[in-house]
Amino acid sequence: MEIQHIILDDAKAEHRELAIWRSGEINEVRLSDTEYKVYHRLELSAHNHTALFHYGIVEALNQLPFISESGHGLDSWDEAFLPAALLPKMEEILQKCMEEIEPGSISKVMLGWHEEPVAVAYWRLVSSDEVRRFMQELMRFAREAAAAGHDLEWIL
């Protein structure tokens, strides 16, 4: 059986419509607010969504006690909250993860596959430089949220 290999291209609408295509957001919120309010938002591109899992960043962040409905902490297809008091620790974890990512590399990451009606494997090219830039932005975002006493809501 021959398997067709598709490298996802976020510029193609037909790729963005695939169930395997995932993006997210990280919102600055206050768990103590009586009504849900997003103070600031950091978009999580499909590239960086893949990178967070590929480089083990989500796994490393799960050392922290995220609050989630599923009880699984930070996980795909879920939302999870991290209180402001834990954001400095989150930044330490992100910094350590970033130091382990070799600059200037491209990884080919398999996102999934199916065999019917035609065998197809879906891939994404992940740039270490792009994810490192995103992690720096995320650390800045977390510092600002912590300074304001705000919590983070992760929607993956």
Secondary structure, DSSP 8 states (H G I E B T S, - for coil): ---EEEE--TT-HHHHTSTT---EEEEEE-TT-SS---SEEEEE-HHHHHHHHHTTHHHHHTTS--EESSSS-S-TTSEEEE-GGGHHHHHHHHHHHHHTS-TT-EEEEEEEEE-SSS-EEEEEEEEHHHHHHHHHHHHHHHHHHHHTT-EEEEE-
